[in-house]
């Protein structure tokens, strides 16, 4: 399955300012997909929301809830492993 079939834009560079990009301009402001992903990560990290049970349709073929869960768990583990001298 190709990237567009999975719901990913073909190009994800900040310089690609079109409707298929995940950035809205050359400065790197996010399109809706990145905003939605960020919101899901925040829900998981800050409020410990179970995203699999969370009744919310992101509107994408790509499973943003699964990606957000993986990002949140990865970041949480990194913070647990960080030792302050």
N, C-alpha and C positions, 0 to 999 in steps of 0.2 A: 504494500500500500504506500503510495507516495505521500509526501508531506501535505500537499493541499487536500488530499482525500481524508487525512486524519484531522483536518481542521486547522493546520498550521499554515501561515502565509508562506509563500515561496521565498520571499526575502524579508529578513528581519533586521536589516540595518537601519540605523537612525537616519541615514541619508535618503532612504526610500520613503518618500512622503506620498503615499497613495492609500486607497481604501483597503488594500491587502496587507499593508504593513502593520506591525504591532506598535509602531510609534506614529504620532500624529504630525511631527515636524522634525526638522534636522537637529533640533536642540534635544530631542529625546523624550518629549512629553508623550506619555502613554496613550494608546488607543483604549477602547473599552475592554478588550481582552485582558490587558495587563492590569487595568484598574480592578476588574472583577477578581483576578487571581490574587492581587494584593489584599483585597477585602476578605477573601476566604482565608488567606494566611493569617491575617489579624484575628479573625474570628476563632481560628484554631489555637493560636498562640496566647492571645489575651484572655479569651473567654472559655477556652477548652471545649469548643463546640465540636461534636462528633459530625464531621462533614458528610460521612456516608449516610447518616440518618437525617441530615439537615434537608428539609423539603424546599429545595431551591433549584430551579432549572437555569443554568448559566446561559443557555441558548447556543452553545457550541457543541460540535461533535467531539472535540477534545475534552477529556475528562479533567476539567480544571479542579474539581474537588480532590481527586487523587493526587494531582500535582501539588496542590496547596498542602495537603496532608504530608506528603513526602518532604516538601520544603520546610514546613513547620517542625516536623520531627527531627530533621537534620540540624536545623538551627538550634532547637532546644537541646539536643545532645551536645552540640559544639559549646553552648554556654555552660552546660553542666561540667564538661571536661576542662573548661578554662580555669586555671588556678591563678589566683592573684598572689604575687610574691609577698 
